Amino acid sequence: MTEPTPSGTHDEDAEVDAIVEKGPRGALAVAGVAVAIVIAMWFLFYFFAFLPRGVIH
């Protein structure tokens, strides 16, 4: 039977530490784009669906 190799060498640990130090920039960028799309959709509905109908009496 073969023995499992030790997981994580010093080089891999340093690389992971460097990535973690940078933070979740990609996730924040994706979340920011999603929020911007939702806000843009809200404005589109407001200007092209709600305002043209006028005031409710």
HUWO-V803971 format. One line per field, one symbol per residue. ss: DSSP state (@ for helix, = for strand, . for the rest). Layout:
ss=???
//
This chain:
ss=.........@@@@@@@@@@@@@..@@@@@@@@@@@@@@@@@@@@@@@@@@@@@....
//
